[in-house]
Amino acid sequence: MNHEKIKIPPDLPEVYSEGIKKTGQIRRIVVDRQKCIGARACVIVAEKVFQVDDQNLAYVTDNIDTTDEETIRLAAESCPVLAILLYDKSGKQLFPENENL
């Protein structure tokens, strides 16, 4: 996988977990671990992509390419505190939509 072609977003959270998808519109999946409250909604929707650690905080697994983008987006939308951020290849935030743009 060629990570340097996936641009790093300028607004990444200070403490995060991320995964890079090889294909598709969604290329970077980020969990803002400071926002995460351990609700586990993301795990229920996409358990191959998200898990919760011993601190009860979500993280992105290594299995992100086994799950379709619609499921990943639904998992992000299910987070009650919007702690899951989705980006495209150019680093543009796809979810939640950035109101500052």
C-alpha positions as CSV (number, residue, x, y, z in Angstrom):
1,M,0.0,0.0,0.0
2,N,1.3,3.4,-0.9
3,H,0.5,5.7,2.1
4,E,2.3,8.8,0.7
5,K,-0.4,9.2,-2.0
6,I,-3.1,9.6,0.7
7,K,-2.7,13.2,2.0
8,I,-2.7,13.8,5.7
9,P,-5.6,16.0,6.7
10,P,-4.6,19.3,8.4
11,D,-7.2,18.9,11.2
12,L,-6.4,15.5,12.7
13,P,-7.3,15.2,16.4
14,E,-4.5,15.2,18.9
15,V,-5.1,11.6,20.0
16,Y,-6.4,9.3,17.4
17,S,-6.5,5.8,15.9
18,E,-6.6,5.5,12.1
19,G,-6.8,3.1,9.2
20,I,-6.0,3.7,5.5
21,K,-8.2,2.0,2.9
22,K,-6.6,0.8,-0.3
23,T,-9.6,1.8,-2.6
24,G,-12.8,3.7,-2.7
25,Q,-13.9,7.2,-1.9
26,I,-13.3,6.8,1.9
27,R,-9.6,6.4,2.3
28,R,-8.7,7.4,5.8
29,I,-10.8,6.4,8.9
30,V,-10.0,8.2,12.1
31,V,-11.3,7.8,15.6
32,D,-10.9,10.8,17.8
33,R,-10.0,9.0,21.0
34,Q,-10.5,12.2,23.1
35,K,-14.1,12.5,22.0
36,C,-14.9,8.8,22.2
37,I,-17.2,7.8,25.1
38,G,-17.2,4.1,24.5
39,A,-20.8,3.8,23.3
40,R,-19.8,0.9,21.0
41,A,-22.3,1.8,18.3
42,C,-19.5,1.7,15.7
43,V,-18.6,-1.8,16.8
44,I,-22.2,-3.0,16.6
45,V,-22.5,-1.6,13.0
46,A,-19.0,-2.5,11.7
47,E,-17.2,-4.9,14.1
48,K,-14.5,-5.8,11.5
49,V,-13.5,-2.1,11.3
50,F,-13.9,-0.9,14.9
51,Q,-13.2,-2.4,18.3
52,V,-13.0,-1.1,21.8
53,D,-9.8,-1.4,23.9
54,D,-9.3,-1.9,27.7
55,Q,-9.8,1.8,28.2
56,N,-13.3,1.5,26.6
57,L,-12.2,3.6,23.6
58,A,-12.8,2.7,20.0
59,Y,-10.0,2.1,17.6
60,V,-9.7,1.2,13.9
61,T,-8.7,-2.4,13.2
62,D,-6.5,-3.7,10.4
63,N,-9.5,-5.2,8.6
64,I,-10.9,-2.0,7.1
65,D,-10.7,-3.2,3.5
66,T,-13.1,-6.2,4.3
67,T,-16.0,-3.8,4.9
68,D,-18.0,-1.8,2.3
69,E,-18.0,2.0,2.5
70,E,-21.7,2.2,3.2
71,T,-21.3,0.2,6.4
72,I,-18.3,2.3,7.4
73,R,-20.3,5.5,6.9
74,L,-23.2,4.1,8.9
75,A,-20.8,3.2,11.7
76,A,-19.5,6.8,11.7
77,E,-23.0,8.2,11.7
78,S,-24.0,5.9,14.6
79,C,-21.4,7.5,16.9
80,P,-23.4,9.8,19.4
81,V,-20.4,12.2,19.7
82,L,-19.2,12.2,16.1
83,A,-15.8,10.8,17.1
84,I,-15.3,9.0,13.8
85,L,-14.0,11.1,11.0
86,L,-13.9,9.9,7.3
87,Y,-11.5,11.5,4.7
88,D,-10.9,11.0,1.0
89,K,-7.6,10.5,-0.7
90,S,-6.9,14.3,-0.9
91,G,-7.4,14.8,2.8
92,K,-10.9,16.3,2.5
93,Q,-13.2,15.4,5.4
94,L,-16.2,13.5,4.2
95,F,-17.9,12.9,7.5
96,P,-18.9,14.7,9.6
97,E,-19.2,17.4,7.0
98,N,-16.8,20.2,7.9
99,E,-18.9,23.3,8.5
100,N,-15.7,25.6,8.2
101,L,-15.3,24.8,4.5
